[in-house]
Amino acid sequence: MNKKTEKRKERSRFRILVLVFIAAFIMTVAGDMLHKDFGGYFIKEATMENGRELILVNSENKVPEDFETELVTLTNGEKVDSLIYPRLQEMFDDMRAEGYYPQVVSGYRDSEKQEDIFENKYAAFRGEGYSKKEARKLTEKWVAEPGTSEHETGLAVDINPDREKSGNEVYKWLEKNAHKYGFIKRYPEEKTEITGIADESWHYRYVGEKAAKVMKEKNLCLEEYIEYIS
Ligand SMILES: [Zn+2]
């Protein structure tokens, strides 16, 4: 091998090394930025094959583009899907009759509102001194990424006590009784590994009475129930 060929080979080896280095650098630096967009491509659309009320929306199944909601506005301005309204009303009436005062603090959200909530939470974690990566991880634990929140279906509600009249006993009542009205506590503490969402005592999802009863009896979260009936 002559010197020229050897030099050329060395040069091309060096070029490859530089390219690999640049690629690695771009992937590391842009990783955080791209995460969301790349994530979006790999999330499949949630199906309604088990019925509208059993649509499974989570970090792996996003709300279908053509999902339509018929919204009913509550007295406090929050909106819910008309499918859940009568049962929600009935549940709240029964609660009030027993001396518990719940209120829907968050019902339907469009994807823009979900985006705002996500960005605000992320900014708050950044403000607390977390790195970009840590802040994103923490945010994802508490707030679903736009397109992957049940609130975008109108089938989920965040219920808090009306603090002037009630306390945390409202959550206890819901945990014990909501299934009778077709609602489930969507993110129980012991199911965090499966749902990917931290324990939320306020987030209730309408799945219909039949499913809610089975889920309650067998202690299944929605992900598990869908598998159970498939
Ligand atoms: Zn919620």
Boltz pocket constraint, residues with backbone or C-beta under 6 A from the ligand:
constraints:
  - pocket:
      binder: B
      contacts: [[A, 106], [A, 151], [A, 156], [A, 157], [A, 158], [A, 202], [A, 203], [A, 204]]
      max_distance: 6.0
